[in-house]
Structures are given as C-alpha cells and as structure tokens.
Amino acid sequence: MRKWIATNGYPQDVIVAIEDLLKSLNPDILTERLDDWKELIETAKSLKLMSNDALIAIAAKRHNVDRMITFDSDFKRVPWIDTIP
C-alpha cells in the first residue's frame, strides 16, 4: 500500500471519507498534536505519505528538524528534511 500511495497518492474518495470521519469524531488526540487536523490530511495528500509519516514530517517541521536518519525512503519526498542515508 505504501508503494501505491507513494506513486499514485490517495484516491479522492479516501480523502473525503477520512475528512468526513474526522469531522464527525473531532478527535482530541489530533487537535492536541496539530493546530488543525486538516494539516495532517494536506501533508499526507500532497507528499503522498502514510498518516503516521505525515505526523512525523509535521513534527519535524515544527521543531526545525531538517535532517533525519531513516531507511524509510518516503521521507525523501519531504522537502524540509534531508534523509541519511
């Protein structure tokens, strides 16, 4: 699934379903971690990342982390992070 999302991005119907679910649940855990859960969706969608990777990318940006040691090649699509190796 990760490879498919990395290549094709999220299908629009999946985005709509996730947005609708989050709107109806209004989860506290996300609003504590993010100013706006829409940032999570937009980051995942625009960079073609899984949601957990999008959360890490957002946290890195907020804490001015610009370099990451990882074997997860998905982070190479995050423009504000240089990946090692």
Buried (B, 14 or more C-beta within 10 A) or exposed (E): EEEEBBEEBBEEEEBEEBEEEBEEEEEEEBEEBBEEBEBBBBBBBEBBBBBEBBBBBBEBBEEEEEEBEBEEEBBEBBEEBEBEE
